[in-house]
Amino acid sequence: MSGVKLDSVLPSIVDNVIKKLPVSKIMRWGDGQAQFVRPVHGLVMMHGKRVVPGTVLGVRAANTTSGHRFMGAASILLANADEYEARLRKSGNVIADFAQRKSEIEKQLQAEAKRQKASLGDYHDLLDEVTALVEFPAVYAGEFDASFLEVPQECLILTMRQNQKYFPLFASDGRLLPKFLIVSNMRVDDPRPIVGGNERVVRPRLEDARFFFNQDLKTRLEARVPQLAKVVFHNKLGSQLERVQRIKLLAGEVARSLRADVMQAERAAELSKADLLSAMVGEFPELQGVMGRYYALHDGEPREVADAIEQHYRPRFAGDKLPEGPIASAVALADKLDSLAGLFSIKELPTGDKDPFGLRRAALGVIRIVVENQLLLSLRDLVDAAFGPFRGKPQTDLKMFFTERMRGYFLERGYCANEVEAVLSLNPVAIALIPKQLEAVRAFSALPEAASLAAANKRIANILRQAEAMGEVFGDADFSALKEPAEISLFEALQTASRSAKPLFDSGDFSGYLKAFASLKSPVDSFFDAVMVMTDDKKLRENRLALLTDMQKAMNRFSDISKLAA
């Protein structure tokens, strides 16, 4: 492939890169057609000492740039491309490198928080955003009236972070302090005007939060529930009230299976979406569930009900906390399963990288809640119950969807593909047991007999599959019909191993169960060396097939060992 001159391609490369930037809102300026997040005043494109000619966003390339609007030189002439960053820092008071700017802000934030005897909480997302807003950062501390702390701190935190880009400060016990940090784009000797201005700006924001909260307290949560009939969940699945009624029934069933308080689970489900109609959640949708908990406690609801209202949205994202306790878990499962069953019933399925309803996240949430909270629930029963209101709708697609999510989930937890396939290929029902079963398969794989037995299981599966295709019919092995010493030996070894393995399985010792069959290696090898399974003698053939079937059932009770030979 022949080369091309830099001058002929660089402008188009820069233009294409700019167009791919994740800018949510763009603007046009002047009489031109160029569009960007802000008007562009200059463009530097250089190779060594030479300006690369070209135009991007209506601006011609040059070797001149600008520094900080108030603290730097208005015009900085670059002698070569290599001095760009250093000249901007020295003459322009601009830290051009994002990582360096971010590091500088974080260092100042931590130092100022330490001076205030406080901590920053979870601040990293805001740090990235603020880093993109300043050029030469300086951190200052501000305060607000402590009376605002009567408002739930989540409201104040969100107000400060989302609207003002401030960093709230916290005491050692996690309580919000009436202080915040400002990342300013101005480094000055006397920051009092900057701090005072920001303190004046934040006050009306906090007043709004207090007003919304106090107004919401005037209406009980249960009084808001009937109004959910006016809120559409999906045009094919009805209103939020209809959805809440479905979630209530399902949460009750799940709670019953967990031997938890059914009435509390149903009450939490009934109130779970009521805060969607509150002023606070209307202003800050991120607080749904959080505000429901505060309002439920104010209304005198049991703490378990209030906690479940908040936690039923969990996990909201990868790595998020899970609902705690059986009541919250029941409502969280019901909420996610209703969404999955309802949307699958109307064929609103994820496609490619598009998942507008977050169904992959919902399915993974169900898996995480059941597996990590060790809930002895049947995934099959959960799906069947969720589809109850959508009678006549196919459930197979959703069950397959769950299997795919489980496959990815356990692979991410460090299990290899063969181990995962060995367990999931049998469509396990009690998925909370899968981690122990995967550990058992891994332990079995490490045995010296494992490879041979896995290969034998694969061979057995092929023989039985072919026999069934030929119309062979066989039941349990009959000891009296055995003929060859090798098959008699295998039968006896299988009986002995099964007797040892059964109590191990019943006690949940899956590793011990599989290891109990390691003793079959020699008799299995001898059997295949000396015995013709598909003999012409019908009775003998059927008995040998039955013996292999018994062995397959015993060894593959919770995992398909043949998958380890794949």
MITI-937369 format. One record per residue (C-alpha): residue number from 1; x, y, z. Coordinates in Angstrom, 1 decimal. Example, Ala and Ser with C-alpha at 12.3 -4.5 7.8 and 13.67 -1.06 7.14 Angstrom:
<recs>
REC pos   east  north     up
REC   1   12.3   -4.5    7.8
REC   2   13.7   -1.1    7.1
</recs>
This chain:
<recs>
REC pos   east  north     up
REC   1    0.0    0.0    0.0
REC   2    1.5    3.4   -1.0
REC   3    1.8    6.1    1.5
REC   4    0.1    9.5    1.5
REC   5    1.2   12.9    2.5
REC   6    0.3   14.1    6.0
REC   7   -1.1   17.4    4.7
REC   8   -3.7   15.6    2.6
REC   9   -5.2   13.4    5.4
REC  10   -4.6   15.1    8.8
REC  11   -7.5   17.7    8.5
REC  12  -10.0   14.9    7.6
REC  13   -8.7   12.7   10.4
REC  14   -9.1   15.5   13.0
REC  15  -12.6   16.4   11.7
REC  16  -13.7   12.7   11.9
REC  17  -12.4   12.4   15.5
REC  18  -14.2   15.5   16.5
REC  19  -17.5   14.2   15.0
REC  20  -17.2   11.0   17.1
REC  21  -16.8   12.8   20.4
REC  22  -19.7   12.0   22.8
REC  23  -21.2   15.5   22.8
REC  24  -24.9   15.4   23.8
REC  25  -25.7   19.0   22.6
REC  26  -24.0   20.9   19.8
REC  27  -24.3   24.4   18.5
REC  28  -23.6   26.6   15.5
REC  29  -22.2   30.1   15.5
REC  30  -22.0   33.0   13.2
REC  31  -22.8   32.4    9.5
REC  32  -21.0   29.1    9.1
REC  33  -22.2   25.5    9.2
REC  34  -19.6   24.2   11.7
REC  35  -21.1   22.6   14.8
REC  36  -19.4   21.8   18.1
REC  37  -20.1   22.0   21.8
REC  38  -18.8   25.6   21.9
REC  39  -17.6   28.1   19.3
REC  40  -14.1   27.3   18.0
REC  41  -11.7   30.2   17.9
REC  42   -8.4   28.6   17.0
REC  43   -6.9   25.4   15.6
REC  44   -3.3   24.2   16.0
REC  45   -2.0   21.5   13.7
REC  46    1.8   21.2   13.6
REC  47    4.4   18.6   12.6
REC  48    7.7   19.6   14.1
REC  49    8.2   23.3   13.3
REC  50    5.8   23.3   10.4
REC  51    2.1   24.1   10.4
REC  52    0.1   21.4    8.6
REC  53   -2.3   23.4    6.4
REC  54   -6.0   22.7    6.6
REC  55   -9.4   23.7    7.9
REC  56  -11.5   22.1   10.7
REC  57  -14.8   23.4   12.0
REC  58  -14.3   26.5    9.7
REC  59  -11.0   27.5   11.3
REC  60   -7.7   27.4    9.5
REC  61   -4.7   25.8   11.2
REC  62   -2.0   28.0   12.7
REC  63    0.8   27.8   15.2
REC  64   -0.8   30.2   17.7
REC  65   -3.0   29.3   20.6
REC  66   -4.5   31.0   23.7
REC  67   -4.0   30.6   27.4
REC  68   -6.4   30.9   30.3
REC  69   -9.0   33.6   29.7
REC  70   -8.1   35.6   32.8
REC  71   -4.8   34.3   34.0
REC  72   -2.8   33.5   30.8
REC  73   -1.4   35.1   27.7
REC  74   -4.0   35.9   25.0
REC  75   -1.7   34.7   22.3
REC  76    1.0   32.0   22.5
REC  77    3.2   31.5   19.4
REC  78    4.6   27.9   19.2
REC  79    8.0   27.4   17.6
REC  80    7.4   23.6   17.3
REC  81    4.8   21.0   18.2
REC  82    6.8   19.5   21.1
REC  83    6.6   22.6   23.2
REC  84    2.7   22.9   23.1
REC  85    2.1   21.4   26.6
REC  86    4.9   23.2   28.3
REC  87    4.2   26.6   26.8
REC  88    0.5   26.4   27.7
REC  89    1.4   25.6   31.3
REC  90    4.1   28.3   31.6
REC  91    2.6   31.2   29.5
REC  92   -1.1   30.2   29.5
REC  93   -1.8   28.8   33.0
REC  94   -3.4   25.9   31.3
REC  95   -2.8   22.2   32.3
REC  96   -3.4   20.6   28.9
REC  97   -3.1   17.0   29.8
REC  98   -6.4   15.6   31.2
REC  99   -4.7   13.0   33.4
REC 100   -2.4   15.6   35.0
REC 101   -5.2   18.0   35.5
REC 102   -7.3   15.3   37.1
REC 103   -4.4   14.3   39.4
REC 104   -3.9   17.9   40.4
REC 105   -7.6   18.4   41.3
REC 106   -7.7   15.1   43.3
REC 107   -4.6   16.1   45.2
REC 108   -6.1   19.5   46.1
REC 109   -9.5   17.9   47.0
REC 110   -7.9   15.4   49.4
REC 111   -5.7   18.0   51.0
REC 112   -8.6   20.4   51.6
REC 113  -10.8   17.6   52.9
REC 114   -8.1   16.7   55.3
REC 115   -7.9   20.3   56.5
REC 116  -11.7   20.2   57.1
REC 117  -11.3   16.9   59.0
REC 118  -13.7   15.4   56.5
REC 119  -13.9   12.8   53.7
REC 120  -15.2   13.1   50.1
REC 121  -17.3   10.0   49.8
REC 122  -17.8    8.6   46.3
REC 123  -16.6   11.4   44.2
REC 124  -14.8    9.8   41.1
REC 125  -17.6   10.3   38.5
REC 126  -17.8   14.0   39.4
REC 127  -14.0   14.3   39.4
REC 128  -14.0   13.3   35.7
REC 129  -16.7   15.7   34.9
REC 130  -15.1   18.7   36.7
REC 131  -11.7   17.9   35.2
REC 132  -13.2   18.6   31.8
REC 133  -14.6   22.0   32.9
REC 134  -11.4   23.7   34.2
REC 135   -8.0   24.5   32.9
REC 136   -6.0   25.6   35.9
REC 137   -7.9   24.3   38.9
REC 138   -8.0   25.6   42.5
REC 139  -10.0   24.0   45.3
REC 140  -11.8   26.1   47.9
REC 141  -14.1   25.2   50.8
REC 142  -17.6   26.6   51.3
REC 143  -20.4   26.1   53.8
REC 144  -24.2   26.1   54.0
REC 145  -26.6   26.6   56.8
REC 146  -26.7   23.5   59.0
REC 147  -30.5   23.7   59.2
REC 148  -30.7   22.2   55.7
REC 149  -29.4   18.9   57.2
REC 150  -33.0   18.2   58.2
REC 151  -33.5   17.2   54.6
REC 152  -32.4   13.6   53.7
REC 153  -28.8   13.9   52.8
REC 154  -29.1   12.1   49.5
REC 155  -31.2   15.1   48.3
REC 156  -28.6   17.6   49.3
REC 157  -25.7   15.5   47.9
REC 158  -27.4   15.1   44.5
REC 159  -28.3   18.9   44.4
REC 160  -24.7   19.9   45.1
REC 161  -23.0   17.3   42.8
REC 162  -25.4   17.3   39.9
REC 163  -26.5   21.0   39.7
REC 164  -23.5   22.8   41.1
REC 165  -20.6   20.4   40.6
REC 166  -19.6   20.7   44.2
REC 167  -17.9   18.0   46.3
REC 168  -19.9   17.4   49.5
REC 169  -17.9   16.6   52.7
REC 170  -18.7   13.9   55.1
REC 171  -17.9   13.0   58.8
REC 172  -16.1    9.8   59.6
REC 173  -19.5    8.0   60.2
REC 174  -20.7    9.0   56.7
REC 175  -23.0   11.8   57.8
REC 176  -23.1   14.9   55.5
REC 177  -21.4   17.9   56.9
REC 178  -22.6   21.5   56.1
REC 179  -19.5   22.0   54.0
REC 180  -18.5   21.5   50.4
REC 181  -15.5   21.9   48.1
REC 182  -15.5   24.1   45.0
REC 183  -13.2   23.4   42.0
REC 184  -12.6   26.8   40.6
REC 185  -10.9   27.8   37.4
REC 186   -9.3   30.7   39.1
REC 187   -6.3   30.6   41.4
REC 188   -6.4   33.8   43.5
REC 189   -4.8   35.0   46.7
REC 190   -8.1   35.9   48.3
REC 191  -10.8   33.4   47.4
REC 192  -13.5   34.9   49.6
REC 193  -15.5   36.5   46.7
REC 194  -15.4   33.1   44.9
REC 195  -16.5   31.2   48.0
REC 196  -19.1   33.7   48.9
REC 197  -20.6   33.7   45.5
REC 198  -20.9   29.9   45.4
REC 199  -22.4   29.8   48.9
REC 200  -25.1   32.3   47.7
REC 201  -25.8   30.2   44.6
REC 202  -26.2   26.9   46.5
REC 203  -28.6   28.2   49.1
REC 204  -31.7   28.5   46.8
REC 205  -30.9   25.0   45.4
REC 206  -31.0   23.6   48.9
REC 207  -34.1   25.6   49.7
REC 208  -35.8   24.0   46.7
REC 209  -34.8   20.5   48.0
REC 210  -36.2   21.4   51.5
REC 211  -39.5   22.7   49.9
REC 212  -40.0   19.6   47.8
REC 213  -39.3   17.3   50.8
REC 214  -41.7   19.1   53.1
REC 215  -44.4   19.2   50.5
REC 216  -44.1   15.5   49.8
REC 217  -44.4   14.7   53.5
REC 218  -48.0   16.1   53.4
REC 219  -49.2   13.2   51.3
REC 220  -48.9    9.6   52.5
REC 221  -47.3    7.1   50.1
REC 222  -50.4    4.9   50.1
REC 223  -52.5    7.9   49.0
REC 224  -50.3    8.2   45.9
REC 225  -50.7    4.6   44.8
REC 226  -54.1    5.0   43.0
REC 227  -52.6    7.8   41.0
REC 228  -50.2    5.4   39.4
REC 229  -53.2    4.4   37.2
REC 230  -52.5    7.6   35.2
REC 231  -48.8    6.7   34.6
REC 232  -48.2    4.4   31.6
REC 233  -45.6    1.7   32.1
REC 234  -45.8    0.4   28.6
REC 235  -48.7    0.8   26.1
REC 236  -49.0   -2.9   25.7
REC 237  -48.5   -3.8   29.4
REC 238  -50.7   -1.2   31.1
REC 239  -50.2    1.4   33.8
REC 240  -47.7    1.5   36.7
REC 241  -50.7    0.6   39.0
REC 242  -51.3   -2.6   37.0
REC 243  -47.6   -3.3   37.2
REC 244  -47.5   -2.7   41.0
REC 245  -50.4   -5.1   41.4
REC 246  -48.5   -7.8   39.5
REC 247  -45.3   -7.1   41.5
REC 248  -47.3   -7.4   44.7
REC 249  -48.6  -10.8   43.9
REC 250  -45.3  -12.1   42.7
REC 251  -43.4  -10.6   45.8
REC 252  -45.8  -12.5   48.0
REC 253  -45.1  -15.8   46.2
REC 254  -41.4  -15.3   46.5
REC 255  -41.6  -14.3   50.2
REC 256  -43.7  -17.4   50.8
REC 257  -41.0  -19.6   49.2
REC 258  -38.4  -17.8   51.4
REC 259  -40.6  -18.3   54.5
REC 260  -40.5  -14.6   55.0
REC 261  -43.3  -12.2   56.0
REC 262  -45.7  -12.3   53.1
REC 263  -47.7   -9.3   54.3
REC 264  -44.6   -7.1   54.6
REC 265  -43.3   -8.1   51.2
REC 266  -46.7   -7.3   49.6
REC 267  -46.9   -4.0   51.4
REC 268  -43.5   -3.0   50.2
REC 269  -44.3   -4.0   46.7
REC 270  -47.6   -2.0   46.8
REC 271  -45.8    1.2   47.9
REC 272  -42.6    0.5   45.8
REC 273  -43.5    2.9   42.9
REC 274  -45.5    5.5   44.9
REC 275  -42.6    7.9   45.2
REC 276  -42.5    8.3   41.4
REC 277  -45.3   10.8   41.9
REC 278  -43.4   12.8   44.5
REC 279  -42.0   16.3   43.8
REC 280  -38.5   15.2   44.9
REC 281  -38.3   12.3   42.5
REC 282  -39.9   14.4   39.8
REC 283  -36.9   16.8   40.2
REC 284  -34.3   14.0   40.8
REC 285  -35.4   10.7   39.2
REC 286  -32.2    9.2   40.6
REC 287  -33.7    9.3   44.1
REC 288  -36.6    6.9   43.3
REC 289  -36.7    4.3   46.0
REC 290  -34.5    6.4   48.3
REC 291  -37.2    8.9   48.9
REC 292  -39.8    6.2   49.1
REC 293  -37.9    4.8   52.1
REC 294  -37.9    8.2   53.9
REC 295  -41.6    8.8   53.2
REC 296  -42.5    5.3   54.3
REC 297  -40.7    5.7   57.6
REC 298  -42.4    9.1   58.1
REC 299  -45.8    7.4   57.5
REC 300  -45.0    4.8   60.2
REC 301  -44.4    1.8   57.9
REC 302  -42.2   -1.0   59.4
REC 303  -38.5   -0.5   58.8
REC 304  -38.4   -3.8   56.7
REC 305  -41.0   -2.4   54.4
REC 306  -39.3    1.0   54.1
REC 307  -35.9   -0.7   53.4
REC 308  -37.4   -2.9   50.8
REC 309  -38.9    0.1   49.0
REC 310  -35.4    1.6   48.6
REC 311  -33.6   -1.6   47.9
REC 312  -35.9   -3.2   45.4
REC 313  -34.1   -1.3   42.6
REC 314  -30.8   -3.0   43.5
REC 315  -28.5   -3.9   41.9
REC 316  -28.8   -0.8   39.6
REC 317  -25.4   -1.4   37.9
REC 318  -22.5   -3.8   37.7
REC 319  -21.0   -4.2   41.2
REC 320  -23.8   -2.4   42.9
REC 321  -25.0   -3.6   46.4
REC 322  -27.7   -6.2   46.6
REC 323  -31.0   -6.0   48.5
REC 324  -30.5   -7.1   52.1
REC 325  -32.9   -9.6   53.8
REC 326  -35.7  -11.7   52.4
REC 327  -38.3   -9.0   52.2
REC 328  -36.2   -6.6   50.1
REC 329  -34.9   -9.6   48.0
REC 330  -38.5  -10.7   47.3
REC 331  -39.6   -7.3   46.1
REC 332  -36.4   -6.8   44.0
REC 333  -36.9  -10.2   42.3
REC 334  -40.6   -9.5   41.7
REC 335  -39.8   -6.1   40.1
REC 336  -37.2   -7.4   37.8
REC 337  -39.0  -10.6   36.9
REC 338  -42.2   -8.7   36.0
REC 339  -40.3   -6.5   33.6
REC 340  -38.6   -9.5   32.0
REC 341  -41.7  -11.6   31.7
REC 342  -43.9   -8.7   30.5
REC 343  -41.5   -7.4   27.9
REC 344  -40.6  -10.8   26.6
REC 345  -44.3  -11.6   26.3
REC 346  -44.7   -8.7   23.8
REC 347  -41.4   -9.5   22.1
REC 348  -39.6   -6.3   23.2
REC 349  -36.2   -8.2   23.3
REC 350  -32.6   -6.9   23.4
REC 351  -30.9   -6.9   20.0
REC 352  -27.2   -6.6   19.5
REC 353  -25.9   -3.9   21.7
REC 354  -29.3   -2.3   22.1
REC 355  -31.2   -2.9   25.3
REC 356  -33.5    0.0   25.8
REC 357  -35.4   -1.5   28.7
REC 358  -32.3   -2.8   30.5
REC 359  -33.4   -6.4   30.4
REC 360  -29.8   -7.8   30.4
REC 361  -29.2   -5.8   33.6
REC 362  -32.5   -7.0   35.1
REC 363  -31.7  -10.7   34.4
REC 364  -28.2  -10.4   35.8
REC 365  -29.8   -8.7   38.8
REC 366  -32.0  -11.7   39.4
REC 367  -29.1  -14.0   39.1
REC 368  -26.9  -12.0   41.5
REC 369  -29.7  -11.7   44.1
REC 370  -30.4  -15.5   44.1
REC 371  -26.8  -16.7   43.8
REC 372  -25.0  -14.2   46.1
REC 373  -27.7  -14.0   48.7
REC 374  -27.9  -17.8   48.6
REC 375  -31.6  -18.0   48.2
REC 376  -32.9  -21.5   47.7
REC 377  -35.3  -20.6   44.9
REC 378  -36.1  -22.4   41.7
REC 379  -35.3  -20.2   38.7
REC 380  -37.9  -22.2   36.7
REC 381  -40.6  -21.6   39.3
REC 382  -39.7  -17.8   39.4
REC 383  -40.1  -17.5   35.6
REC 384  -43.3  -19.5   35.6
REC 385  -44.8  -17.3   38.4
REC 386  -43.7  -14.1   36.6
REC 387  -45.4  -15.3   33.4
REC 388  -48.7  -16.0   35.4
REC 389  -50.4  -12.7   34.3
REC 390  -49.3  -13.2   30.7
REC 391  -51.0  -16.5   30.2
REC 392  -50.3  -18.4   27.0
REC 393  -47.1  -16.6   26.3
REC 394  -43.9  -18.6   25.6
REC 395  -41.4  -18.8   28.4
REC 396  -38.6  -20.7   26.7
REC 397  -37.0  -17.5   25.3
REC 398  -36.6  -16.0   28.8
REC 399  -35.2  -19.2   30.2
REC 400  -32.6  -19.3   27.5
REC 401  -31.9  -15.6   28.1
REC 402  -31.2  -16.4   31.7
REC 403  -28.9  -19.2   30.8
REC 404  -26.8  -16.9   28.5
REC 405  -26.6  -14.3   31.3
REC 406  -25.5  -17.0   33.8
REC 407  -22.9  -18.2   31.3
REC 408  -21.3  -14.8   31.2
REC 409  -21.7  -14.2   34.9
REC 410  -19.8  -17.3   35.9
REC 411  -17.2  -16.9   33.3
REC 412  -16.5  -13.4   34.7
REC 413  -16.1  -15.0   38.1
REC 414  -13.2  -17.0   36.9
REC 415  -14.6  -20.4   35.9
REC 416  -13.5  -21.8   32.5
REC 417  -15.9  -22.4   29.7
REC 418  -15.9  -26.2   30.0
REC 419  -16.6  -26.0   33.7
REC 420  -19.5  -23.6   33.2
REC 421  -20.9  -25.6   30.3
REC 422  -20.7  -28.8   32.3
REC 423  -23.1  -27.4   34.9
REC 424  -25.4  -25.1   32.8
REC 425  -26.0  -27.8   30.1
REC 426  -28.2  -29.6   32.6
REC 427  -30.4  -26.5   33.1
REC 428  -30.0  -26.3   36.8
REC 429  -33.0  -25.1   38.8
REC 430  -31.5  -24.2   42.2
REC 431  -29.0  -21.7   40.8
REC 432  -27.8  -20.6   44.3
REC 433  -26.0  -24.0   44.3
REC 434  -24.1  -23.4   41.1
REC 435  -21.0  -21.9   42.6
REC 436  -20.5  -25.0   44.8
REC 437  -21.2  -27.2   41.9
REC 438  -18.7  -25.4   39.7
REC 439  -16.1  -25.7   42.5
REC 440  -16.8  -29.4   42.6
REC 441  -16.3  -29.7   38.8
REC 442  -13.1  -27.8   39.1
REC 443  -11.8  -30.1   41.9
REC 444  -12.8  -33.2   39.9
REC 445  -11.0  -31.8   36.9
REC 446   -7.8  -31.7   38.9
REC 447   -7.9  -35.5   39.6
REC 448   -5.6  -37.7   37.6
REC 449   -8.7  -39.9   36.7
REC 450  -10.7  -36.9   35.4
REC 451   -9.6  -36.8   31.8
REC 452  -10.2  -40.5   31.3
REC 453  -13.6  -40.5   32.9
REC 454  -14.7  -37.3   31.0
REC 455  -13.7  -39.0   27.8
REC 456  -15.6  -42.1   28.8
REC 457  -18.7  -40.1   29.6
REC 458  -18.5  -38.5   26.2
REC 459  -18.2  -41.9   24.6
REC 460  -21.2  -43.2   26.7
REC 461  -23.3  -40.2   25.6
REC 462  -22.6  -40.9   21.9
REC 463  -23.4  -44.6   22.3
REC 464  -26.7  -43.9   24.1
REC 465  -27.6  -41.2   21.6
REC 466  -27.1  -43.5   18.7
REC 467  -28.9  -46.4   20.4
REC 468  -32.0  -44.1   21.1
REC 469  -31.9  -43.1   17.4
REC 470  -32.1  -46.7   16.5
REC 471  -35.1  -47.3   18.7
REC 472  -33.4  -49.2   21.4
REC 473  -35.4  -49.4   24.7
REC 474  -33.7  -50.2   28.0
REC 475  -34.4  -49.7   31.7
REC 476  -32.2  -50.4   34.7
REC 477  -29.3  -52.8   34.6
REC 478  -30.0  -56.3   35.7
REC 479  -27.1  -57.9   37.6
REC 480  -28.3  -61.4   36.8
REC 481  -28.0  -60.7   33.0
REC 482  -24.4  -59.6   33.1
REC 483  -22.0  -62.0   31.4
REC 484  -18.4  -60.6   31.0
REC 485  -16.1  -60.1   34.0
REC 486  -15.4  -56.5   32.9
REC 487  -19.1  -55.6   32.9
REC 488  -19.7  -57.3   36.3
REC 489  -16.7  -55.5   37.7
REC 490  -18.1  -52.1   36.4
REC 491  -21.5  -52.8   37.8
REC 492  -20.2  -53.7   41.3
REC 493  -17.8  -50.7   41.3
REC 494  -20.7  -48.4   40.3
REC 495  -22.9  -49.7   43.0
REC 496  -20.2  -49.2   45.6
REC 497  -19.4  -45.7   44.4
REC 498  -23.1  -44.7   44.3
REC 499  -23.6  -45.9   47.9
REC 500  -20.7  -43.8   49.1
REC 501  -21.7  -40.8   47.0
REC 502  -25.4  -40.5   47.9
REC 503  -25.0  -39.2   51.4
REC 504  -22.4  -36.7   50.2
REC 505  -24.8  -35.3   47.6
REC 506  -27.6  -35.1   50.1
REC 507  -25.4  -33.1   52.5
REC 508  -24.4  -30.7   49.7
REC 509  -20.8  -32.0   49.4
REC 510  -20.7  -31.9   45.6
REC 511  -16.9  -32.2   45.4
REC 512  -17.0  -35.3   47.5
REC 513  -19.8  -36.7   45.4
REC 514  -17.8  -36.4   42.1
REC 515  -14.6  -37.7   43.7
REC 516  -16.4  -40.8   44.9
REC 517  -16.6  -41.9   41.2
REC 518  -12.9  -41.5   40.5
REC 519  -12.6  -45.2   41.5
REC 520  -14.5  -46.1   38.3
REC 521  -11.6  -45.3   36.0
REC 522  -10.0  -48.8   35.9
REC 523  -13.3  -50.7   35.6
REC 524  -14.5  -48.3   32.9
REC 525  -11.3  -48.7   30.9
REC 526  -11.5  -52.5   31.2
REC 527  -15.2  -52.4   30.2
REC 528  -14.5  -50.6   26.9
REC 529  -11.5  -52.8   26.2
REC 530  -13.3  -56.1   26.7
REC 531  -17.0  -55.6   26.1
REC 532  -19.0  -55.0   22.9
REC 533  -21.9  -52.9   23.9
REC 534  -23.9  -53.1   20.6
REC 535  -23.8  -56.9   20.5
REC 536  -26.3  -58.9   18.4
REC 537  -27.8  -60.4   21.5
REC 538  -30.8  -58.1   22.2
REC 539  -31.2  -58.8   25.9
REC 540  -27.4  -58.5   26.5
REC 541  -27.2  -55.3   24.4
REC 542  -30.1  -53.7   26.3
REC 543  -28.6  -54.6   29.7
REC 544  -25.2  -53.1   28.7
REC 545  -26.9  -50.0   27.5
REC 546  -28.8  -49.8   30.8
REC 547  -25.5  -50.2   32.7
REC 548  -24.0  -47.2   30.8
REC 549  -27.2  -45.2   31.4
REC 550  -27.0  -45.9   35.2
REC 551  -23.3  -44.7   35.2
REC 552  -24.2  -41.6   33.2
REC 553  -27.0  -40.7   35.5
REC 554  -24.9  -41.2   38.6
REC 555  -21.9  -39.2   37.4
REC 556  -23.9  -36.5   35.8
REC 557  -26.3  -35.8   38.5
REC 558  -25.6  -32.0   38.6
REC 559  -23.0  -31.6   35.8
REC 560  -22.3  -33.2   32.5
REC 561  -18.7  -34.5   32.9
REC 562  -18.4  -35.2   29.2
REC 563  -18.2  -31.4   28.6
REC 564  -14.8  -31.5   30.3
REC 565  -13.5  -33.5   27.4
REC 566  -14.7  -30.9   24.9
</recs>
